[in-house]
Amino acid sequence: MASQSNSESLISYNDFKKSLINCGFNLPLHKREKYNGLVGALPKAKITTKDELAMFLANIYHESGGLHYTTETNPRDDYEGGRNYCGRGYIQLTHKSNYKAASYDLYDDDRLVRRPNLVSEDEDVAWATTAWFWRKNVHQSGRMDFDKTIERINPIDTPTQTRKRRQYHDIIRGVLGLPDMPHHISYYT
């Protein structure tokens, strides 16, 4: 497992800020806190390579509007458990079953089912659930590709949303000094 200092070697504070700006986002308030949350979440998500980091950042930037939102901006009524289990956190955790699984895995109780707003209101919980979701549903030992990460996070993405995620991915890879790669090509993690 990567330590926080190893995570900091994957992305510097300056590259973190540059990745947001180059993707077209304004820097979030408390940007140092966001950076610290990110580097603390990487080992929990089992992210140890810049390739996987670029995939992670592209997806969470898309889901959270560049780390500005921890609650879905247009919640629907068709989530399992209803609107109360709309997207929250930086990866937009949705559905009562995901809140329950995250709650028991992270806290050994049902606090996130009873109080789903914790995911959006508590920065530590937002990062913990984001890391949990990535580790449980996206991260694969061995090979993974960017388009598969999108399918695992939001299988109902529109073509426009998928293009935007791919654009962020390309930009972030450039900031991290990684070569251009097609989005359907597998990376080793």
Secondary structure, 3 states (H helix, E strand, C coil): CCCHHHHHHHCCHHHHHHHHHHCCCCCCCCHHHHHHHHHHHHHHHCCCCHHHHHHHHHHHHHHHCCCCCCECCCCCCCCCCCHHHCCECCCCECCHHHHHHHHHHHHCCCHHHHCCCHHHHCHHHHHHHHHHHHHHHHCCCCEECHHHHHHHHCCCCCHHHHHHHHHHHHHHHHHCCCCCCCCCCCEEC
